[in-house]
Amino acid sequence: MKLLLATSVASAVFLSSEANAVTITFDDIAARGAVVGQSYVSEGFKLLGAGQGAQPAQFYVYNEGRTEWTGSPGLTLFAVGGRIELSRLDGGTFALQSIDLARGDSNRGLVPVGFTGYRQAGGTVQATYVFHDSIAGRLETFSFGDAFRGLTSMVWYQGAEWHQFDNIRIASAVPEPGPALLSIAGLLAVAVAARRKQRQAT
């Protein structure tokens, strides 16, 4: 019975982490005009765009009429050196799992996209994505590692070349596997000790 309880707790822990996963797809703006605005809100998260010197910058949606169309609506920030910030509306932490990126123009240079995650525990974590080819409008998935947990915000900058982003996959409240497993191990230890004590008493 105790073992069954511990197993149920373990299942609940891992199911809860799956239940809190969200994907920002931008499908709700597919029918909009080109200009989206300086910010975009979806799934409890906010994207904020700024130009150089924190000047306002506009997000645009790429629709089917553009040569850079990926087959799915995605955002781009029209600002050289623009700053894009992702955060939760409630100020909580999150884990960034992956993002789809595509080149948004036909410049020859493959300008990397650099990401900086700001952690609740302090400090930052960084990653850089480099496009594989010069084809505009081809989505490529960039996956983030376990280091991108416990984030309060994620910031990335756009260079002289536009890029599109789509399908941002986020876990909004993922429990750390270490403490979760320790709790399960503790429950099992207590169950075993209680069982031994009961046997000794009879």
C-alpha positions as CSV (number, residue, x, y, z in Angstrom):
1,M,0.0,0.0,0.0
2,K,2.8,2.4,0.9
3,L,4.7,1.5,-2.2
4,L,1.6,2.2,-4.3
5,L,1.2,5.6,-2.6
6,A,4.8,6.5,-3.4
7,T,4.4,5.4,-7.0
8,S,1.2,7.5,-7.3
9,V,3.1,10.5,-5.9
10,A,5.9,9.9,-8.5
11,S,3.4,9.8,-11.3
12,A,1.7,12.9,-10.1
13,V,5.0,14.8,-10.0
14,F,5.9,14.0,-13.6
15,L,2.4,14.4,-14.9
16,S,2.2,17.9,-13.3
17,S,5.3,18.9,-15.2
18,E,3.8,17.8,-18.5
19,A,0.5,19.6,-17.7
20,N,2.3,22.9,-17.2
21,A,4.0,22.8,-20.6
22,V,2.7,25.5,-23.1
23,T,3.6,26.4,-26.6
24,I,3.2,29.9,-28.0
25,T,2.2,29.3,-31.6
26,F,1.1,32.8,-32.7
27,D,-1.8,31.1,-34.5
28,D,-4.2,33.8,-33.1
29,I,-2.5,36.5,-35.2
30,A,-2.5,34.6,-38.5
31,A,-5.4,36.8,-39.8
32,R,-4.1,40.1,-38.5
33,G,-2.5,42.8,-40.5
34,A,1.3,42.9,-40.6
35,V,1.8,45.1,-37.5
36,V,1.3,43.4,-34.2
37,G,2.7,46.1,-31.9
38,Q,5.4,46.5,-29.3
39,S,4.2,43.6,-27.2
40,Y,2.4,40.3,-27.5
41,V,0.7,38.3,-24.8
42,S,-0.2,34.6,-24.9
43,E,-0.5,31.6,-22.6
44,G,0.4,33.7,-19.6
45,F,3.6,35.0,-21.1
46,K,4.6,38.4,-22.6
47,L,7.0,39.3,-25.4
48,L,8.3,42.8,-25.4
49,G,10.2,44.4,-28.2
50,A,12.6,47.4,-28.0
51,G,15.0,49.1,-30.5
52,Q,18.4,50.4,-29.8
53,G,18.5,52.6,-26.7
54,A,15.2,51.0,-25.5
55,Q,13.3,52.8,-28.2
56,P,9.9,51.2,-29.0
57,A,10.0,48.7,-31.8
58,Q,7.1,46.9,-33.6
59,F,6.6,43.2,-33.9
60,Y,5.3,42.1,-37.3
61,V,3.6,38.9,-38.3
62,Y,4.7,37.2,-41.5
63,N,1.7,35.9,-43.5
64,E,1.3,33.9,-46.6
65,G,1.9,36.8,-48.9
66,R,5.6,37.2,-48.1
67,T,8.4,35.3,-49.7
68,E,9.7,34.5,-46.2
69,W,6.5,32.7,-45.3
70,T,7.4,29.5,-43.2
71,G,3.9,28.0,-43.5
72,S,3.1,29.1,-40.0
73,P,2.5,32.6,-38.5
74,G,5.6,33.8,-36.7
75,L,6.8,37.1,-35.2
76,T,9.7,39.3,-36.2
77,L,11.0,42.5,-34.7
78,F,11.7,45.2,-37.2
79,A,14.6,46.9,-35.5
80,V,18.3,46.6,-36.2
81,G,19.9,45.6,-32.9
82,G,16.4,45.2,-31.4
83,R,15.9,43.6,-28.0
84,I,13.2,40.9,-27.4
85,E,12.2,39.8,-23.9
86,L,10.1,36.9,-22.8
87,S,8.7,36.8,-19.3
88,R,5.7,35.4,-17.3
89,L,2.8,37.9,-16.7
90,D,2.7,36.8,-13.0
91,G,6.4,37.3,-12.6
92,G,7.0,33.6,-11.9
93,T,9.8,31.3,-13.1
94,F,9.8,29.1,-16.2
95,A,11.9,26.6,-18.1
96,L,12.5,27.4,-21.8
97,Q,12.6,24.2,-23.8
98,S,12.9,25.2,-27.5
99,I,12.1,27.8,-30.1
100,D,11.6,27.6,-33.9
101,L,13.7,30.2,-35.8
102,A,13.8,31.2,-39.5
103,R,15.7,33.8,-41.4
104,G,13.5,36.7,-42.1
105,D,15.3,38.3,-45.0
106,S,17.6,37.5,-47.9
107,N,20.9,39.0,-46.7
108,R,23.9,36.8,-47.3
109,G,25.3,36.8,-43.8
110,L,24.1,34.2,-41.3
111,V,23.9,36.4,-38.2
112,P,23.7,34.2,-35.1
113,V,20.9,34.7,-32.5
114,G,22.2,35.0,-29.0
115,F,20.0,34.1,-26.0
116,T,20.5,35.2,-22.3
117,G,18.4,33.7,-19.6
118,Y,18.1,35.5,-16.3
119,R,17.7,33.1,-13.4
120,Q,15.8,33.6,-10.2
121,A,18.7,32.2,-8.2
122,G,20.9,34.9,-9.7
123,G,23.3,35.0,-12.6
124,T,22.6,34.3,-16.3
125,V,22.8,31.4,-18.7
126,Q,23.6,31.9,-22.4
127,A,23.2,30.0,-25.7
128,T,23.8,31.0,-29.4
129,Y,22.0,29.7,-32.4
130,V,23.6,29.7,-35.9
131,F,21.4,29.1,-38.9
132,H,22.4,26.1,-41.1
133,D,21.7,27.7,-44.5
134,S,20.9,31.0,-46.2
135,I,17.3,30.1,-47.1
136,A,14.8,32.6,-45.8
137,G,11.6,31.2,-44.3
138,R,12.8,27.8,-43.3
139,L,12.1,27.0,-39.7
140,E,14.8,25.4,-37.6
141,T,14.3,24.2,-34.0
142,F,16.7,25.3,-31.3
143,S,16.5,23.3,-28.1
144,F,17.7,24.6,-24.8
145,G,19.3,22.5,-22.1
146,D,18.5,21.9,-18.4
147,A,20.4,25.1,-17.5
148,F,17.5,27.1,-18.8
149,R,15.3,26.4,-15.8
150,G,14.2,28.7,-13.1
151,L,14.2,31.7,-15.4
152,T,12.5,35.0,-14.6
153,S,13.1,36.2,-18.2
154,M,14.8,35.4,-21.5
155,V,16.3,38.1,-23.7
156,W,17.7,37.9,-27.2
157,Y,18.9,40.5,-29.7
158,Q,18.4,40.9,-33.3
159,G,21.4,42.0,-35.4
160,A,21.4,43.5,-38.9
161,E,19.5,40.6,-40.2
162,W,15.8,40.0,-39.4
163,H,14.8,36.6,-38.0
164,Q,11.4,35.1,-37.4
165,F,10.5,33.0,-34.3
166,D,7.6,30.6,-33.7
167,N,6.5,27.7,-31.5
168,I,8.1,28.8,-28.2
169,R,7.9,25.7,-25.9
170,I,7.9,26.5,-22.2
171,A,7.3,24.6,-19.0
172,S,5.9,27.2,-16.6
173,A,6.4,25.3,-13.3
174,V,8.7,22.3,-13.8
175,P,9.7,20.7,-10.5
176,E,13.4,20.0,-10.2
177,P,14.0,16.2,-10.6
178,G,16.5,16.0,-7.8
179,P,14.2,17.1,-4.9
180,A,11.2,15.2,-6.4
181,L,13.2,12.0,-6.5
182,L,14.5,12.6,-3.0
183,S,10.9,13.1,-1.7
184,I,9.9,9.8,-3.3
185,A,12.9,8.0,-1.8
186,G,12.0,9.4,1.6
187,L,8.5,8.1,1.3
188,L,9.7,4.7,0.4
189,A,12.2,4.7,3.3
190,V,9.5,5.7,5.8
191,A,7.2,2.9,4.4
192,V,9.9,0.3,4.8
193,A,10.7,1.4,8.3
194,A,7.1,1.3,9.4
195,R,6.6,-2.1,7.9
196,R,9.7,-3.5,9.7
197,K,8.5,-2.0,13.0
198,Q,5.0,-3.6,12.5
199,R,6.6,-7.0,11.9
200,Q,8.8,-6.8,15.0
201,A,5.8,-5.9,17.1
202,T,3.9,-9.0,16.1
